[in-house]
Amino acid sequence: MKFADYIIKKINKRKLKLLRRIAPPPIKCRHAEYSILSSLDDEPYKMSDHLLNISLDAIKKANSIDLTHISQRMSEPPYYPDVWPGEHYKLLAALVKVLKPKLIIEVGTALGHSALALKEFLPNDSRLVTFDIFEWDNMDATLLNKKDFADGSLIQEIGDLSLDTVFEKYKDLLSEADFMFIDGPKDIAFEKEFLRKLDEIEFKHNPIIMFDDIRLWNMLSIWREIKKPKLDLTSFGHWSGTGLIDWNSK
C-alpha cells in the first residue's frame, strides 16, 4: 500500500469513529454503518438497457431461489443466504442463472457464502475462480469443504490483485470473465488500483461486474467515480450496497 493511501485509510477510520461519537445511529438494529444521500441527476453514467434487462430478470428469479442448504452449513444466525432482500446471495445465484457465464471471477473468498451461491447454478463446463489473500481452509468458520472443489468448477487462487505482479499473472484469466463479483477490503486503495488495472484489460466478452458494499462510507467515492453504465440494486441486494456495472458498454 502506498504511504498516501495508508494515511487516507487512517484518516477515514478516525472520521468514522468521530461520527459514531457525535451522531450515534438514530435507530436500533443489528448492524449500522454511515453513508450519505447523493443526487443522481448530476451522475453522468446512467444504466444501459442491457443492464436494466439483466437486473429485472435476475430480481424475478432471485425471489424464488432457495439457498437453505447453504445456510445449514452455518453454526448460528443470521442465516445470510436465506435473507433477501437485505443480503445479496440470492441475487448472485440469480445473476448466474441469467448470464450463464463460462467464467466467474470473485474477489474476496472470505468464508465462502458468495462462492457457494455463485456455484449453485454454474453451467456445465463453466468455472468460478475465487481470489483471496488467505486460503479458504485457513479461515475460521468457513462454509467451504474439499467436496466443493472436487469437480474443478470452483478454484481458489491466492494473491492481491491490486499488486502489479499478481495482476499481470492473472490478466489473461481476467480477460475471459463473463461475470465478476468484487468484495474486496473496501479500504479505497485496493478498489482504486484494481479498477485502474481492469481498465487496461481488453475483455473478450462483455462482462457484468457486481460491486458489494457500495453504500459504505469508504465506497461512496469509488462507486460514484466509475465511468461506466451502472445501476444501484441495493434494494434487491445487500443492505450495505449492491451495484452492477456494464463494463464494455459506452
N, C-alpha and C positions, 0 to 999 in steps of 0.2 A: 504494500500500500504506500502511495506517495505521501510525503510528510504533510502536504497541504490537505490531502483528503483525510488524513488522520486527525488533523486539527479541526476540520469541519465536522467530522463524526463526533468528536469530543464536545464541541460547542452545541451541536444539536441535542446530544444527550442531556446537557446542562439545561438547555431551554425547556425540554420536556419535563425535567424534574421541577423546574421553577413553575411551569404551567400547572402541574399537579398540585403544587402547594398553594398557588394563588387562586386557581379556578378548579377545584375538585369536581369530578363528574356530577351533574345535576340529577342523575338517575341511578338506581341500584341495578346492577347487572353482574353477570359472572365475570365479564372482561370488558374494559373500556379503553379506548385509545383516542388520542387527539387527532383531529383532521380540520378541514376548512371547507366552507362552501365557496364555490367559484363559478363565475358566469361562463356560459357556453357560447353566447352569441359572438364573442371575440376569439373563440377557438377555431382556427382555420382548417384544422384537419378533421373533417367530418367522416362519418362512416361511409363505406361503399355499399352498393346494392348487394354485392356478393356477401359481404359481412353480415348484413341485415338478414338475408335469406338463411344463411347458415345458423345464425343465432336463433331465429324464430323456430326453425326446425329442431334445433338442439333443445330449446326450452320445452317444447311439447314432449319430446322423447324423455327428457330428464324426469318429468312428472310421474312417469310410470316405471322408472328403473328402481330395482330393489338391490341394495348393496348390504343387506343384513349380514350376509356371510362374511363380509369384511369386518363389520362392527363386532362380530362374535369373536374375532381374534383379540379384541381389546379387553383389558382386565378391569376397566372401570369407566363410567361415563365421564363426560359426554361422549356418546357414540357418534362421532362426527359423520361417518359415511351415511348415516340414516337421516341426517338433518338436511333439509332442502326446502326453500332457500334458507340461507344463513351459512351454509357450507357449500363448497364447490365440487364435491366428489361426484355427485350425480350428473352435474353439468359436464364434467370432464369425460365421464363414461359416455354421455350422450353425444358429445362432440366427436368422439371416436366412431360412434355409430353413423354419424352424418358424414364425416370426412373420409372414412375408410382409408386411413393413411397407411402407407407402406413403411414409413419410418417416423417414429415419435421420438423427440428429444425432450427429456425432462432435466431441468437444472435444479437440484435440491432433492435428493432421495429421502433424507430425514428418516422417519420411522416407517415409511412405505405406504402410507394411506393412499396418496395420489397415484403411486405406481400401480397399486392393485386396482384402483378404479380405472386407470387408463388401460390396463391389461385385460379388463373384463370383456370388452368387445373388440379386442385387437383382431383384425382379419388374419386368416391363414397366410403364412409366408410373410408376415409383417414383423417388425421389430420395435421394441421400446428400449431405448438406451437412456439410462438414468445416471446423472453425474452428481458426485458429491466429493467432499474432501475427506470423508470418513467412510470406511467400508461398512456396508449395511449390517453385518453381523457383529460389529463393534458398538452398535447403538443399543443402549438400554431400552427395553420396552418396544423393540422393533416388531412390526407385524409380519415381516417377511420371513420366509424359511427357504431352505435349499430347494424344495419342490417347485417354488415359484420360478426358479431359474433353470429347471431341468430340461425344458424343451427348447431352450435357446432363444425364445422370443423376448425374454427380459434379460437385459445385460446391464451390469453396473460398471462404470468407468470412474476412476479416482483422479481428480485434478481440478484445479481452479481455472475456469475458462476465461477469467479476466487477465490471466498471465499470457504473455506473448508465446512462450514456448508450448504451453498446453493448448492454447487456441490453434496454433499452427499445426500441432499434431492431429487435431480432430477437425480441421477446417473442411476437408473433403467429405467427412461424415456429415457434418452440419449442413453442407450444401445440398444433401439429399433429403432433408427433412420436409415432411408434409405438414407436420404439426409440432409446435414447441410449447412446453409449459415451463414458465420461468418462475421459480420460487426460491430465489437466492437470499442472501443475507439481509437485504434491504438496508445496506449501510451507505447508500448513494454511490460510493466509489466503485463497487463491483458492477452495479447496474449501468452506470455511465460508460465504463470501459467495455463491458460486454456488448452493449448496444452499438458503440462505436465500431467494434470489431465485426458485429453482424452486418453492418452497412458495407463492409468490404467484401462480403461473400456474394458470389453470383449463384443464387439458388437455382436449382434445376427444375423446381416446381414452384407453385405459388403458395408458400407456407402461411398458415394461420398461426399466430403467436399469441398465447394467453399469458398475461402477467397477473400474478397474485398480489394481494395487499396494496392495490394502487391508491387506496384512500388513507393509508398510514402517512403520518407526517413526513417521514423521510422519502416517501414515494411520490408525493404530490408533484414536485417539480419534474421528476423523472417521467411520469406519465404525461404531464402537460407538454413537455418538450419533444415528445415523439412525433416526428413529422411524417406520419403515415395515416391512412384511413383507419380509424379506430372506434371502438364502441365500449362504453362503460356498462357492464352487465351485472353490477353489484347486487341489484335487487333479485337476481336469479342465480347468484353465485355465492361468493364468500362475503360475509358481513364486513370484512376489512378491505374489500375492494377486489373486483374481478374485471379485467379489461382484455378485449380481443383486438388484435391488430391484423389487418390485411396487408402483409408486408410488401408484396410486389406491386400492389395497385397504386395508382397515382391520384 
